[in-house]
């Protein structure tokens, strides 16, 4: 007993200025099995994460609570996963029409200091279009320009769809011209969206009963 007390006393007396004693190191090294257990659990979590991301997300068969769980897991990972991984998760949520949840998670990404790329920004713009919030989509569009991103045809097409949905095909046509001025080539979908929007306006302007003749 005396020997044990003297050894502890000696250890306490040898605590360096950084606060780490040889005794604390002793207790840390006494349980190597706990370290290996933690490593095993961490590896199991990563395996589950990979299965979720590359299996369930890509198939679109995801549970909303599970998506939230792995999103939290991702933002706390060291190192942080690439933005493409967040894009896979957000895309899976869009496929399941969880537009408001995507917007919420995107806000959290900004809050923790994660910088969205063009793909995740396009996903956000698409969600705003789906929720008839095209004005918010243009806010994201402006942020992309301020960060010197070159908007893609997906970016413009989502905004053009939003304008046409709100019954503003002339504004959509002007945005189409800007799109070309940006050096961005419109897709068949882009042209079809504008044409459909213009046709809808023409139909509304026709006299009542004209289409039944």
N, C-alpha and C positions, 0 to 999 in steps of 0.2 A: 504493500500500500504506500509506504514511504517512498519507494522507488518510483511508483507511478506518479505521485504528486510532484516529486522533484522533477520528473521528466516533463510534466505539463507546465510546471513553473518555468523550466528552462525554455520550453517552446514559446510561452507567452513573452518571455523576455527577449526572444529573438525576432519579434514581429518587425518587419522592415517598415519604412515610412509609407510605402504604398498600401499598407494595411493587410497584406497577404502573408500569413504566417506559415511556417513549416507544418504546424499542427493542422491548419485547414487543408493544406495540400495532402496531409496524411489521410484525413477523413475522406477527401475527394477520391483518392486512389484506392480506398478500401473497398469500393463497390464498383468494380469494372463491369459487372453484369448489368447494373442499372444503365450505364452508358450505352452498352451494346443493345439493350432493350429500347432505349430512346432512339437510337439510330435505326433499328428495325422498324419501329413505329413510323418514323419519318419517311423511310423508304416505302412503306406500305401506303402512306398518305399520298406520296408522289405517284405511286402506281395507280391508285384510285383516281387521282387527278388526270393522269394521262388517258385512262380509260374513259373518263367522263368527257374530256375535251375532244379526243380523236375518235371516240366511239359514239357516245350518246349525242353530243352536240352536232356532229356531222350528219348523223341520221335524223336529227331534229326531234328525237324522242327524249325530251328532258322534263324533269319535274322542276317547278318554279323554286321550291324551297332548296332543292339540291343545287340549282343554279346560283342562288344567293350564297349558299354555304361555300361553294368553290370560288365564287367571286371574292369573298372575304379571305379565303385561303390564298388566292393569287396576289391580292394587294399586300399581304404580309410575308410573301415568299422572299427569300434572299438567295440569289438576286431575283429581282422582279421579272416575271415572264415578259417576252416581247409583246408589243402592242398587237401583233397578229393573233396571239392567243386570246386576248380580250375580244378581238374582232370575231373569232370563231364562236365564243360564248354569246355575244350580243346578236350575231346573225341567227343563232339557234332560237333565241328568244323572239326575234322578229318573225321567224317562220311560224311560231306558235301565237303570234299576234299579241305579244306582251309589250306593246309599244310604250306605255307609260312606265313600265319597269325598266326598259332600256334607257329611257331619258333619265330616270332616277339614278341608275348605275353610272351613267355617263357623268352626271353631276358629281357623284362620289369620286370618280376617277380624277376629275379636276381638283376636288377638295384635297385629296391626298398627294397632289403634285404630279400625277401621271399626265403626260402631254399626249392628247389624241393625235392620231395620224390621219391621212386623207380618207382611208377606208372606214375607220370608226366614225369620222365626221360625216361621211356619206350615209352611214347607217343611221346616225342621229337625224340628219335632214330627212331621210326617208320616213322615219317615225313621225316627225312633225307633219309631213305631208299626209300620212295615213290618219293622223288625228285632226286634220283640217286646221293646222297651225303653221301655215306656210310662212307667215311673218317671222316666226321663231326660226324657221329654216333659213331665211335670209340673214338672220343674225349670225348663225353658224357660218354661212357663206362669207360674210364680211370678215369673220375671224380667220377664216382660211386665207383670204387675200392679205390680211395684215401680217400673217405669218409666212407670206411668200410661197404659199402652196399654189400649184397650178390645178384648178378645178378640172375634174374629169367629165366625160359625157354623162356618167352616172349622177354627178353633182347637179349638172344643169337639168337633166331629164327629170329628176325628182322635183326640182323647183318649178319646172314647166308644167308637170302634172298637177302640182298644187295650185298653180294659177288657173289652169283650165278647170279644175274641180270647183274653184271658187267663182267660175264664170267670168274669168278675165283673160280670154284668148289673145286679145290685142297686146296685153302686157307680156303674155307668153311668147308672142311673135317677136316683140322687141328683145326679150331675153335670148331668144334663138339667134338673133342677129349678133348680140353681144358674145354669145357662145362661139360663133364663127370668128368674130374679131379676136377672141382669145386664142385662136388657133386650135380650138377643140372641134373635132369633126362630129356632127350630130349623127346619131344612129337611126336606124329605121324606126325604132320605138319613139325616138324624139319627134321625128317628122309626123308619125302617125298620131301622136298625142296632140300636136298643134292642129293638125287637120281635123281631128275629131272635135277638138274644142271650138274651132271656127264653125264647123257644121252645126254643132249644138246651138250656137248663137243664131245662125241663119234660120234654123228650125223654129226657134222661139220668136223670131221676127216675122215669120210667115203669118198670114191671116188665119184666124180660127177656122178649122175645118178644111184647110187647103190640102193637108196630107191625105184626107179621105176621098179626094176627087179622083 
